[in-house]
């Protein structure tokens, strides 16, 4: 990703982790992570959140999918950072 003359490299885990295991929601997430246009980023973040929500609905009645649920939790943490840092959303504090 290039922004204002700076180059930022985003690595999420190991080379093995680079394989998309859950494409229904990981692809929209990756598109959001590399978007530099703020207006497009809002749309991409929304698309990623929608894809994650839909997947959570699909797996909600199953006790399986522990690894995917953890991956989703990690993805949602990334989305919170994007919203806070790139889209100027307020920080949500736990009380």
Backbone torsions as a table, in degrees:
resi	resn	phi	psi	omega
1	UNK	NA	135.6	178.8
2	UNK	-120.9	132.7	-175.8
3	UNK	-147.3	121.5	176.7
4	UNK	51.7	44.3	177.6
5	UNK	78.4	-3.3	178.4
6	UNK	-100.4	143.4	175.1
7	UNK	-108.3	126.9	179.8
8	UNK	-118.4	128.3	177.4
9	UNK	-107.2	127.2	179.4
10	UNK	-107.8	120.3	175.9
11	UNK	-119.5	125.8	179.5
12	UNK	-111.7	92.6	178.7
13	UNK	81.3	-157.8	-176.8
14	UNK	-86.8	176.0	176.4
15	UNK	-58.4	-37.3	179.1
16	UNK	-63.5	-34.9	179.8
17	UNK	-70.9	-15.6	-178.2
18	UNK	-68.2	-17.3	177.3
19	UNK	-69.6	131.5	179.5
20	UNK	-78.5	111.6	-178.6
21	UNK	-90.2	-26.9	-176.0
22	UNK	-130.3	71.9	-171.0
23	UNK	-61.8	-25.8	-178.1
24	UNK	-58.0	-35.6	179.8
25	UNK	-118.2	-21.2	-179.9
26	UNK	-72.3	-33.9	180.0
27	UNK	-64.9	-48.9	176.0
28	UNK	-61.1	-33.4	177.3
29	UNK	-64.7	-46.0	179.3
30	UNK	-61.0	-39.3	178.5
31	UNK	-62.5	-37.0	176.9
32	UNK	-69.1	-40.0	-177.0
33	UNK	-64.8	-27.9	-177.9
34	UNK	-101.2	-2.1	-179.1
35	UNK	-74.9	132.1	179.4
36	UNK	-107.7	-19.2	177.8
37	UNK	-79.1	121.0	-173.0
38	UNK	-61.1	-40.9	179.5
39	UNK	-66.3	-42.3	177.8
40	UNK	-68.1	-33.8	-179.7
41	UNK	-61.7	-41.5	178.4
42	UNK	-56.5	-44.8	-179.9
43	UNK	-66.2	-42.1	-178.9
44	UNK	-68.2	-38.4	176.8
45	UNK	-63.7	-42.8	177.6
46	UNK	-61.2	-40.6	178.6
47	UNK	-65.3	-40.0	178.6
48	UNK	-66.1	-43.7	178.7
49	UNK	-62.3	-40.7	178.7
50	UNK	-64.2	-43.9	179.3
51	UNK	-62.8	-40.8	178.4
52	UNK	-66.1	-44.5	178.3
53	UNK	-58.9	-45.5	179.6
54	UNK	-61.4	-40.2	179.6
55	UNK	-68.4	-40.7	177.3
56	UNK	-60.8	-38.4	176.1
57	UNK	-62.3	-42.0	-177.3
58	UNK	-66.0	-33.2	-176.9
59	UNK	-103.0	6.7	-172.9
60	UNK	-64.4	-28.3	-176.1
61	UNK	-96.4	8.5	-177.7
62	UNK	-114.7	141.1	176.4
63	UNK	-87.0	-7.2	176.2
64	UNK	-76.6	-171.0	173.6
65	UNK	73.6	27.7	-179.6
66	UNK	-59.5	-42.7	-179.4
67	UNK	-65.0	-40.3	178.9
68	UNK	-68.5	-38.7	177.6
69	UNK	-61.1	-39.7	177.3
70	UNK	-66.4	-41.7	177.6
71	UNK	-61.7	-37.7	177.6
72	UNK	-66.7	-42.1	177.3
73	UNK	-59.8	-42.6	177.7
74	UNK	-64.4	-40.8	179.9
75	UNK	-64.1	-41.6	179.3
76	UNK	-65.1	-34.1	175.4
77	UNK	-64.3	-41.1	176.4
78	UNK	-62.4	-41.2	179.3
79	UNK	-63.8	-40.2	177.3
80	UNK	-60.2	-41.2	178.6
81	UNK	-65.0	-44.8	177.4
82	UNK	-58.1	-45.8	-178.4
83	UNK	-63.5	-42.5	-178.8
84	UNK	-70.0	-49.6	-171.4
85	UNK	-85.2	-38.1	-175.4
86	UNK	-98.7	-27.7	-176.2
87	UNK	-111.9	4.1	175.5
88	UNK	60.3	33.5	173.9
89	UNK	-75.2	151.6	178.6
90	UNK	-69.9	153.7	178.2
91	UNK	-74.2	136.4	176.0
92	UNK	-95.7	120.0	-179.7
93	UNK	-102.3	138.7	175.0
94	UNK	-81.6	136.8	178.6
95	UNK	-112.3	NA	NA
